[in-house]
Amino acid sequence: MPKMNMNITKVSLILLAALSALFFGLVSLLLTQLVGENYIYLLSLPVAIVIGLTFVFDRYFFFLLVILSRSSLDVVFNTIKLGSFGIGAVLNALVILIAILTLFEKNEPLQQDVRGIKKAWVIFLTLSCLSLAYSPATLQSIKVFLIYVSYASMFFLGMRLVNSQKDFDKWIKAVALSSIIPILYGLFCILFGGRGLAFSYQEGFRLRSTFPHPNPFAPYLVLMITICFYIYKSKITAIGPTIRRLLPFYILLLIGMLIMTKTRSGWVACYLFFFLYALLHERKYLFIVILAPFLALLIPEVQERVLDLTSDNDFGSSGYGRLNSYAWRVKIWSDSIAWMSKSHYLTGYGLYSFIHHSTSFAMANAFEKQEFDINAHNIYVQLFFELGIFGLLAFLYLIFQVLKKLLSIYQFNKLLVFTVIVILMEFAFMGYADNLLDYLVFNWYLWFTLGLTLSGARLFDTKKPLDKVIQTNK
């Protein structure tokens, strides 16, 4: 009998191997037909298999790898992308799946009562989902909706993965470590050139590193600067003394790269954090912080970007003049809202509709429409256009609920909660002049950090023993 069972097992393995070989052979043949001469696209299949096997082996180890590496993968994913969806979409789906599976686990993690935030997420995602029915670009709008769902998934994963201070330290350290590859690649591009440096005649060289554009790289850097500064000041146990001594130099390197992105909203957001920190926590640094902008203006690139806002505020007497980047944004905002029908004020035109309709109202000059699609460069205008007043209010309600909860736990860890409140303020500010909702990498780390904070801050409640804190939250 044992020998017969062994034979059956061998036969089953042989059949499974044969079927697998047949399946992957047919898939490879199909991919070969689809990609034509772009053979690099064939990498998408083995990459997808590796991702799937890692996920099946240990989904939390897989998620840790995602946190450590996602900031470095846009270049790879865009290279082997097929159509609108690619490996990045697979990764998004797996993150959503991890969040769903985590919700069904029996062990209750240390967390806060966040019913208000959950309700806000449900309202916002429901309105986003309903808009798919009238969006002019169904496939793209579904993709945007799933991206929004992945933001919510990252937030709730951040909350569910913290059961102890060791957990919190581990995950916040992983978020900070995600910046190492983009920084190393950014240094390489600065020294030797490469795709990580974007160039335009109006703006010169701008650093983008592993990101598709300098604009999404800048808010990511602001987030990393803020988190690294918190790690340095909080003295979390996951960081050794040698690394701690090097952190100030690393933060200065991050700030240097932020300057090289030439993203002004990122500069202001970063300055806002250090100014508020000095004002509210360590006033001995206030003089240095106040002096910093004047020193920064000695840098020619900073001077040029600031002075650019003082000219080219209209199309000029000929009507064909160039607008500076802020005047260009204001023109898009006013033209898009003027183009909207009042009947769409409440519900908007659906997800992705701003980009879809942009060639109908965005002006290349005083006489001609732009021929290429653009987004709003303002999350509030974008949400109003796509989801109407209801959608914009739903998003603002979500931000309000998160801020309200952060304020309620401020007493447990003032430095941590202060840091994250400022991160939320940075997000709200930078969203005024950029497409922040479209920056998946930045939003993943942002919402994951918010979730970690809401769960982790209670660990530092000095009024109760830790076991009592955990019991209370269960």
ABEGO torsion letter per residue (X at the ends): XAAAAAAAAAAAAAAAAAAAAAAAAAAAAAAAAAAEABAAAAAAAAAAAAAAAAAAABAAAAAAAAAAAAAAAAAAAAAABBEABBAAAAAAAAAAAAAAAAAABABBBBBBBAAAAAAAAAAAAAAAAAAAAABABAAAAAAAAAAAAAAAAAAAAAAAABABAAAAAAAAAAAAAAAAAAAAAAAAAAAAEEAABBBBAAAEBBBAEABABAAAAAAAAAAAAAAAAAAAAAGBAABBAAAAAAAAAAAAAAAAAAAAAGBAAAAAAAAAAAAAAAAAABAAAAAAAAAAAAAAAABAAAAAAAAAAABGABAEAAGABBBBAAAAAAAAAAAAAAABBAAAAAAEAEBGAAAAAAAAABBABAABBBABBBBAGBAAAAAAAAAEAAAAAAAAAAAAAAAAAAAAAAAABAAAAAAAAAAAAAAAAAAAABBAAABAAAAAAAAAAAAAAAAAAAAABAABBAAAAAAAAX
